[in-house]
Amino acid sequence: MSKPGFSLMGQTREKLHRRKQRGVWQRITGVLAGVVVFATVYALMLPAITITRAEADVEPGMVVGEIEDVTDGVFDVAAEAETYTGSAGDYFTETVQSYDEEAAAEAADDTADEAD
């Protein structure tokens, strides 16, 4: 039948005890994972929150301005790409050339403004 010292009640108690311990460890692990995620997000956001405009102007790669300045023309390009009838390579070449021409014109305007 059953071995001496191995009762069904004893086995059930042991399984319930192990399940309870596993639940406690799962909760602890979940809480620690949440703390790690929160701390990581906070650590990554902190420099962006605390940087001043003067520091951003000095840092390479930082653009300080209104969101409209950054997204200006993005939707126009998407509309052009949908209606373009040539190949993708031709579209890319023409787009890059037109942006280069626009950038050169803006640089010339800026230079003329600084000279005045």
C-alpha positions as CSV (number, residue, x, y, z in Angstrom):
1,M,0.0,0.0,0.0
2,S,1.7,3.2,1.1
3,K,5.2,3.5,2.6
4,P,5.4,4.2,6.3
5,G,5.8,8.0,7.0
6,F,4.3,9.0,3.6
7,S,0.7,9.9,4.3
8,L,-1.5,11.5,1.7
9,M,-2.1,14.5,4.1
10,G,1.6,14.9,4.6
11,Q,2.2,15.0,0.9
12,T,-0.6,17.5,0.4
13,R,0.7,19.8,3.1
14,E,4.2,19.6,1.5
15,K,2.9,20.5,-2.0
16,L,0.8,23.4,-0.6
17,H,3.8,24.7,1.3
18,R,6.0,24.6,-1.8
19,R,3.3,26.3,-3.9
20,K,2.9,29.0,-1.3
21,Q,6.7,29.6,-1.2
22,R,6.8,29.7,-5.0
23,G,4.0,32.3,-5.0
24,V,6.0,34.5,-2.5
25,W,9.1,34.3,-4.6
26,Q,7.1,35.2,-7.8
27,R,5.7,38.2,-6.0
28,I,9.2,39.3,-4.8
29,T,10.6,38.8,-8.3
30,G,7.7,40.8,-9.9
31,V,8.2,43.7,-7.5
32,L,11.9,43.8,-8.1
33,A,11.4,43.7,-11.9
34,G,9.0,46.6,-11.6
35,V,11.5,48.6,-9.5
36,V,14.3,47.9,-12.1
37,V,12.0,49.1,-15.0
38,F,11.0,52.2,-13.1
39,A,14.6,53.0,-12.1
40,T,15.9,52.5,-15.7
41,V,13.2,54.7,-17.2
42,Y,13.8,57.4,-14.6
43,A,17.6,57.2,-15.1
44,L,17.2,57.6,-18.9
45,M,14.7,60.4,-18.6
46,L,16.5,62.4,-16.0
47,P,19.1,64.0,-18.3
48,A,16.4,65.1,-20.7
49,I,14.4,66.6,-18.0
50,T,17.2,68.5,-16.3
51,I,19.2,69.8,-19.3
52,T,19.0,73.5,-19.8
53,R,18.7,75.3,-23.2
54,A,22.3,76.6,-22.9
55,E,23.7,73.1,-22.2
56,A,21.6,71.7,-25.1
57,D,23.0,74.3,-27.5
58,V,26.6,73.3,-26.6
59,E,26.0,69.5,-26.8
60,P,26.4,68.0,-30.3
61,G,23.4,66.3,-31.7
62,M,20.9,68.1,-29.5
63,V,18.1,70.0,-31.3
64,V,16.2,72.6,-29.2
65,G,13.1,73.9,-30.8
66,E,9.4,73.5,-31.3
67,I,8.0,70.2,-32.5
68,E,6.7,71.9,-35.7
69,D,10.3,72.8,-36.6
70,V,11.3,69.1,-36.4
71,T,8.4,67.7,-38.3
72,D,8.1,70.4,-40.9
73,G,7.7,68.8,-44.3
74,V,7.6,65.2,-43.2
75,F,4.0,64.7,-44.3
76,D,4.6,66.4,-47.6
77,V,7.3,63.9,-48.4
78,A,5.0,61.0,-47.5
79,A,2.3,62.3,-49.9
80,E,4.9,62.8,-52.7
81,A,6.2,59.2,-52.3
82,E,2.6,57.8,-52.6
83,T,2.0,59.6,-55.9
84,Y,5.4,59.1,-57.5
85,T,5.3,57.0,-60.6
86,G,9.0,56.3,-61.2
87,S,11.2,53.8,-59.5
88,A,12.2,53.9,-55.9
89,G,15.8,54.7,-56.8
90,D,14.8,57.6,-59.0
91,Y,12.6,59.0,-56.3
92,F,15.4,58.8,-53.7
93,T,17.9,60.5,-56.1
94,E,15.5,63.3,-57.0
95,T,14.5,63.8,-53.3
96,V,18.1,64.0,-52.1
97,Q,18.9,66.4,-54.9
98,S,16.0,68.7,-54.1
99,Y,16.8,68.7,-50.4
100,D,20.4,69.5,-51.2
101,E,19.3,72.4,-53.4
102,E,16.9,73.6,-50.6
103,A,19.7,73.4,-48.0
104,A,22.1,75.3,-50.2
105,A,19.5,78.0,-50.8
106,E,18.8,78.3,-47.0
107,A,22.5,78.4,-46.3
108,A,23.0,81.2,-48.9
109,D,20.0,83.1,-47.3
110,D,21.5,82.7,-43.8
111,T,24.9,83.9,-45.1
112,A,23.3,86.9,-46.7
113,D,21.4,87.7,-43.5
114,E,24.6,87.5,-41.4
115,A,26.4,89.8,-43.9
116,D,23.8,92.5,-43.5
